[in-house]
Amino acid sequence: MHHLFVMHMQDSVVDQLHELIFEYLNIHAHTIGFPELALPILMEVCATLLAILMLHYCVASLLFYLI
């Protein structure tokens, strides 16, 4: 039960973060400095996604070795 609540909260946080990033980029999309604003955000999102994927891979491989 607790695990489902945590997963729901994490999904909600990711949804809100996605919405805020999209809104921020949409506001500044018409300005000449848009690439300089968007690039750091995109790089950070990619690094975070890579870290999450590596974490899931490490946990999965650890569980595989425990079985």
N, CA, C and O atoms as a GROMACS GRO file, in nm:
protein
  268
    1MET      N    1   0.082  -0.119   0.000
    1MET     CA    2   0.000   0.000   0.000
    1MET      C    3   0.087   0.126   0.000
    1MET      O    4   0.063   0.219  -0.076
    2HIS      N    5   0.188   0.126   0.087
    2HIS     CA    6   0.276   0.242   0.097
    2HIS      C    7   0.352   0.264  -0.035
    2HIS      O    8   0.370   0.378  -0.078
    3HIS      N    9   0.394   0.155  -0.098
    3HIS     CA   10   0.468   0.164  -0.223
    3HIS      C   11   0.384   0.228  -0.333
    3HIS      O   12   0.434   0.308  -0.412
    4LEU      N   13   0.256   0.194  -0.338
    4LEU     CA   14   0.168   0.253  -0.439
    4LEU      C   15   0.150   0.402  -0.416
    4LEU      O   16   0.145   0.480  -0.512
    5PHE      N   17   0.140   0.443  -0.291
    5PHE     CA   18   0.126   0.585  -0.258
    5PHE      C   19   0.251   0.662  -0.300
    5PHE      O   20   0.242   0.771  -0.357
    6VAL      N   21   0.368   0.604  -0.273
    6VAL     CA   22   0.494   0.669  -0.310
    6VAL      C   23   0.506   0.681  -0.461
    6VAL      O   24   0.546   0.786  -0.512
    7MET      N   25   0.471   0.576  -0.532
    7MET     CA   26   0.477   0.581  -0.679
    7MET      C   27   0.380   0.686  -0.734
    7MET      O   28   0.413   0.756  -0.830
    8HIS      N   29   0.263   0.696  -0.674
    8HIS     CA   30   0.166   0.796  -0.719
    8HIS      C   31   0.220   0.937  -0.695
    8HIS      O   32   0.204   1.025  -0.780
    9MET      N   33   0.282   0.959  -0.580
    9MET     CA   34   0.338   1.090  -0.549
    9MET      C   35   0.453   1.124  -0.644
    9MET      O   36   0.465   1.238  -0.689
   10GLN      N   37   0.538   1.026  -0.675
   10GLN     CA   38   0.648   1.050  -0.768
   10GLN      C   39   0.596   1.084  -0.906
   10GLN      O   40   0.649   1.173  -0.972
   11ASP      N   41   0.493   1.014  -0.952
   11ASP     CA   42   0.433   1.043  -1.081
   11ASP      C   43   0.374   1.184  -1.083
   11ASP      O   44   0.386   1.254  -1.183
   12SER      N   45   0.312   1.224  -0.973
   12SER     CA   46   0.254   1.358  -0.966
   12SER      C   47   0.362   1.465  -0.972
   12SER      O   48   0.345   1.567  -1.038
   13VAL      N   49   0.472   1.442  -0.903
   13VAL     CA   50   0.582   1.539  -0.904
   13VAL      C   51   0.641   1.550  -1.044
   13VAL      O   52   0.669   1.660  -1.091
   14VAL      N   53   0.660   1.439  -1.110
   14VAL     CA   54   0.715   1.441  -1.246
   14VAL      C   55   0.619   1.512  -1.340
   14VAL      O   56   0.662   1.590  -1.425
   15ASP      N   57   0.490   1.487  -1.328
   15ASP     CA   58   0.391   1.555  -1.412
   15ASP      C   59   0.393   1.707  -1.391
   15ASP      O   60   0.389   1.783  -1.487
   16GLN      N   61   0.399   1.750  -1.265
   16GLN     CA   62   0.403   1.893  -1.236
   16GLN      C   63   0.532   1.957  -1.287
   16GLN      O   64   0.530   2.067  -1.341
   17LEU      N   65   0.643   1.887  -1.271
   17LEU     CA   66   0.770   1.938  -1.319
   17LEU      C   67   0.769   1.951  -1.472
   17LEU      O   68   0.817   2.050  -1.526
   18HIS      N   69   0.716   1.851  -1.539
   18HIS     CA   70   0.704   1.854  -1.684
   18HIS      C   71   0.620   1.973  -1.729
   18HIS      O   72   0.656   2.043  -1.823
   19GLU      N   73   0.508   1.994  -1.662
   19GLU     CA   74   0.419   2.105  -1.697
   19GLU      C   75   0.488   2.240  -1.676
   19GLU      O   76   0.475   2.329  -1.761
   20LEU      N   77   0.560   2.256  -1.566
   20LEU     CA   78   0.628   2.383  -1.538
   20LEU      C   79   0.742   2.410  -1.637
   20LEU      O   80   0.759   2.523  -1.682
   21ILE      N   81   0.819   2.307  -1.670
   21ILE     CA   82   0.927   2.325  -1.767
   21ILE      C   83   0.870   2.362  -1.903
   21ILE      O   84   0.921   2.452  -1.969
   22PHE      N   85   0.764   2.293  -1.944
   22PHE     CA   86   0.701   2.323  -2.073
   22PHE      C   87   0.648   2.466  -2.075
   22PHE      O   88   0.664   2.537  -2.174
   23GLU      N   89   0.584   2.508  -1.967
   23GLU     CA   90   0.531   2.644  -1.960
   23GLU      C   91   0.643   2.748  -1.966
   23GLU      O   92   0.630   2.848  -2.036
   24TYR      N   93   0.751   2.724  -1.893
   24TYR     CA   94   0.864   2.816  -1.894
   24TYR      C   95   0.925   2.828  -2.033
   24TYR      O   96   0.952   2.938  -2.080
   25LEU      N   97   0.947   2.713  -2.098
   25LEU     CA   98   1.005   2.716  -2.232
   25LEU      C   99   0.909   2.776  -2.333
   25LEU      O  100   0.953   2.843  -2.427
   26ASN      N  101   0.781   2.755  -2.315
   26ASN     CA  102   0.682   2.812  -2.406
   26ASN      C  103   0.678   2.965  -2.396
   26ASN      O  104   0.661   3.033  -2.496
   27ILE      N  105   0.693   3.018  -2.275
   27ILE     CA  106   0.693   3.163  -2.256
   27ILE      C  107   0.812   3.227  -2.327
   27ILE      O  108   0.798   3.334  -2.386
   28HIS      N  109   0.927   3.162  -2.323
   28HIS     CA  110   1.049   3.220  -2.378
   28HIS      C  111   1.082   3.171  -2.519
   28HIS      O  112   1.188   3.203  -2.572
   29ALA      N  113   0.994   3.096  -2.581
   29ALA     CA  114   1.022   3.037  -2.713
   29ALA      C  115   1.037   3.141  -2.822
   29ALA      O  116   1.104   3.116  -2.922
   30HIS      N  117   0.977   3.257  -2.806
   30HIS     CA  118   0.982   3.359  -2.911
   30HIS      C  119   1.100   3.454  -2.897
   30HIS      O  120   1.119   3.541  -2.982
   31THR      N  121   1.179   3.440  -2.792
   31THR     CA  122   1.291   3.530  -2.771
   31THR      C  123   1.416   3.478  -2.840
   31THR      O  124   1.428   3.360  -2.871
   32ILE      N  125   1.510   3.569  -2.865
   32ILE     CA  126   1.633   3.531  -2.934
   32ILE      C  127   1.724   3.447  -2.844
   32ILE      O  128   1.808   3.372  -2.894
   33GLY      N  129   1.709   3.459  -2.713
   33GLY     CA  130   1.793   3.384  -2.620
   33GLY      C  131   1.739   3.247  -2.585
   33GLY      O  132   1.788   3.183  -2.492
   34PHE      N  133   1.639   3.200  -2.658
   34PHE     CA  134   1.576   3.072  -2.625
   34PHE      C  135   1.674   2.955  -2.622
   34PHE      O  136   1.670   2.875  -2.529
   35PRO      N  137   1.764   2.942  -2.722
   35PRO     CA  138   1.858   2.828  -2.714
   35PRO      C  139   1.943   2.828  -2.588
   35PRO      O  140   1.972   2.723  -2.531
   36GLU      N  141   1.984   2.948  -2.544
   36GLU     CA  142   2.065   2.956  -2.423
   36GLU      C  143   1.984   2.922  -2.298
   36GLU      O  144   2.040   2.876  -2.198
   37LEU      N  145   1.854   2.943  -2.303
   37LEU     CA  146   1.768   2.907  -2.190
   37LEU      C  147   1.733   2.758  -2.192
   37LEU      O  148   1.725   2.694  -2.087
   38ALA      N  149   1.711   2.705  -2.311
   38ALA     CA  150   1.663   2.567  -2.324
   38ALA      C  151   1.774   2.464  -2.307
   38ALA      O  152   1.751   2.357  -2.250
   39LEU      N  153   1.894   2.494  -2.354
   39LEU     CA  154   2.001   2.395  -2.352
   39LEU      C  155   2.037   2.346  -2.212
   39LEU      O  156   2.046   2.225  -2.192
   40PRO      N  157   2.057   2.433  -2.113
   40PRO     CA  158   2.088   2.382  -1.978
   40PRO      C  159   1.975   2.296  -1.919
   40PRO      O  160   2.000   2.198  -1.850
   41ILE      N  161   1.852   2.334  -1.947
   41ILE     CA  162   1.739   2.256  -1.897
   41ILE      C  163   1.738   2.117  -1.960
   41ILE      O  164   1.721   2.017  -1.890
   42LEU      N  165   1.756   2.112  -2.091
   42LEU     CA  166   1.756   1.984  -2.160
   42LEU      C  167   1.872   1.896  -2.117
   42LEU      O  168   1.857   1.774  -2.104
   43MET      N  169   1.988   1.955  -2.096
   43MET     CA  170   2.103   1.878  -2.050
   43MET      C  171   2.079   1.822  -1.910
   43MET      O  172   2.116   1.707  -1.882
   44GLU      N  173   2.020   1.901  -1.823
   44GLU     CA  174   1.992   1.854  -1.687
   44GLU      C  175   1.887   1.742  -1.687
   44GLU      O  176   1.900   1.645  -1.612
   45VAL      N  177   1.785   1.756  -1.770
   45VAL     CA  178   1.682   1.653  -1.780
   45VAL      C  179   1.743   1.523  -1.832
   45VAL      O  180   1.713   1.415  -1.781
   46CYS      N  181   1.827   1.534  -1.934
   46CYS     CA  182   1.892   1.413  -1.988
   46CYS      C  183   1.982   1.347  -1.885
   46CYS      O  184   1.984   1.224  -1.874
   47ALA      N  185   2.058   1.426  -1.810
   47ALA     CA  186   2.145   1.370  -1.706
   47ALA      C  187   2.064   1.302  -1.597
   47ALA      O  188   2.102   1.197  -1.546
   48THR      N  189   1.952   1.362  -1.560
   48THR     CA  190   1.865   1.303  -1.458
   48THR      C  191   1.806   1.172  -1.507
   48THR      O  192   1.803   1.073  -1.433
   49LEU      N  193   1.758   1.170  -1.631
   49LEU     CA  194   1.702   1.047  -1.686
   49LEU      C  195   1.808   0.938  -1.695
   49LEU      O  196   1.778   0.822  -1.667
   50LEU      N  197   1.929   0.973  -1.732
   50LEU     CA  198   2.037   0.875  -1.738
   50LEU      C  199   2.067   0.820  -1.599
   50LEU      O  200   2.089   0.700  -1.584
   51ALA      N  201   2.068   0.907  -1.498
   51ALA     CA  202   2.093   0.861  -1.361
   51ALA      C  203   1.983   0.767  -1.314
   51ALA      O  204   2.011   0.668  -1.246
   52ILE      N  205   1.859   0.798  -1.348
   52ILE     CA  206   1.747   0.712  -1.309
   52ILE      C  207   1.758   0.577  -1.378
   52ILE      O  208   1.735   0.473  -1.315
   53LEU      N  209   1.791   0.577  -1.506
   53LEU     CA  210   1.807   0.451  -1.578
   53LEU      C  211   1.920   0.368  -1.520
   53LEU      O  212   1.906   0.246  -1.507
   54MET      N  213   2.032   0.432  -1.485
   54MET     CA  214   2.143   0.360  -1.425
   54MET      C  215   2.104   0.302  -1.290
   54MET      O  216   2.143   0.191  -1.256
   55LEU      N  217   2.027   0.377  -1.212
   55LEU     CA  218   1.983   0.328  -1.082
   55LEU      C  219   1.895   0.206  -1.098
   55LEU      O  220   1.911   0.107  -1.026
   56HIS      N  221   1.801   0.211  -1.193
   56HIS     CA  222   1.714   0.095  -1.216
   56HIS      C  223   1.794  -0.024  -1.265
   56HIS      O  224   1.765  -0.138  -1.227
   57TYR      N  225   1.895   0.000  -1.349
   57TYR     CA  226   1.980  -0.108  -1.398
   57TYR      C  227   2.059  -0.171  -1.284
   57TYR      O  228   2.070  -0.294  -1.276
   58CYS      N  229   2.114  -0.088  -1.195
   58CYS     CA  230   2.191  -0.139  -1.082
   58CYS      C  231   2.104  -0.221  -0.988
   58CYS      O  232   2.145  -0.326  -0.940
   59VAL      N  233   1.984  -0.172  -0.960
   59VAL     CA  234   1.892  -0.245  -0.872
   59VAL      C  235   1.851  -0.377  -0.937
   59VAL      O  236   1.846  -0.479  -0.869
   60ALA      N  237   1.822  -0.375  -1.066
   60ALA     CA  238   1.782  -0.498  -1.136
   60ALA      C  239   1.895  -0.599  -1.138
   60ALA      O  240   1.872  -0.718  -1.117
   61SER      N  241   2.018  -0.554  -1.162
   61SER     CA  242   2.130  -0.647  -1.165
   61SER      C  243   2.160  -0.701  -1.025
   61SER      O  244   2.199  -0.817  -1.011
   62LEU      N  245   2.143  -0.618  -0.922
   62LEU     CA  246   2.163  -0.664  -0.785
   62LEU      C  247   2.060  -0.770  -0.750
   62LEU      O  248   2.094  -0.872  -0.691
   63LEU      N  249   1.934  -0.747  -0.786
   63LEU     CA  250   1.830  -0.847  -0.759
   63LEU      C  251   1.856  -0.975  -0.836
   63LEU      O  252   1.828  -1.084  -0.786
   64PHE      N  253   1.908  -0.964  -0.957
   64PHE     CA  254   1.939  -1.083  -1.037
   64PHE      C  255   2.044  -1.168  -0.968
   64PHE      O  256   2.034  -1.291  -0.965
   65TYR      N  257   2.148  -1.102  -0.911
   65TYR     CA  258   2.253  -1.177  -0.843
   65TYR      C  259   2.208  -1.234  -0.709
   65TYR      O  260   2.264  -1.333  -0.663
   66LEU      N  261   2.109  -1.174  -0.648
   66LEU     CA  262   2.059  -1.224  -0.519
   66LEU      C  263   1.972  -1.348  -0.537
   66LEU      O  264   1.959  -1.429  -0.446
   67ILE      N  265   1.913  -1.362  -0.655
   67ILE     CA  266   1.822  -1.475  -0.678
   67ILE      C  267   1.895  -1.600  -0.710
   67ILE      O  268   1.834  -1.704  -0.732
   0.00000   0.00000   0.00000
